[in-house]
Amino acid sequence: MPTWITPEGTLRPDYPTQANVPAGSEAVLALPLRTDAGFHVLLLIAGAAAPLSPDVRDHLRWIQPYLGQGAQRALLAWTLKRREEQGRHIIDALDEALVLCTEDGTIRQANGPAL
């Protein structure tokens, strides 16, 4: 459920809907995003002290799983890129010549001794 973090740092789901919100107060909207990968993401929207209508709340609840899936894909892509870089560093550190080719013989990667 979307929750507001008040300027004082307290969590209040109903903060901007109350009539006594001080003028100029800037709360932060915290939107938890769930993922299938076992990690959680918290989307923070600053400077949004306007009341949330029921329609906006429904839209936020609807979009939460999709944002979580996007965050999960971004983390997986980052992890894959990092592992590829680690693999390249290992191959480059070998003293033996190593050439990685595709099935049709196209060279994908070669370390220093292979050149």
C-alpha positions, 0 to 999 in steps of 0.5 A: 500500500502506498505510504507517506513519509512525513517531513518529521519521518513518520509513516502515515498512509493517510497523511495527505488526505487530512485537512490539517496538513501544514502549508508547504509541507513536503512528504515523500510517497513510498511505494513498495514494489514486490518481486519474484526474486526475493528482493524488495524495492521501494520507489520514493516520490518526493514533493508529492504532498497533494491528496491521493484520490481513490483512482490514483491509489488504484492505479498505484496498486495496479502498477506496483507488480509491473514496476517490481518486475522491471526492477527485477529485470534491471537487477538481473541484467546488471548481474549478468553484465557484471559476471561477463566482466568477471569472466573476461578478467579471468580469461585475460589473466590466464598465461595460456592462449584462449580463444572463444568461438561461436559454432561457425568459427567466429571469434568472440573473445581472445586473451593476450597470449592468443593474439 
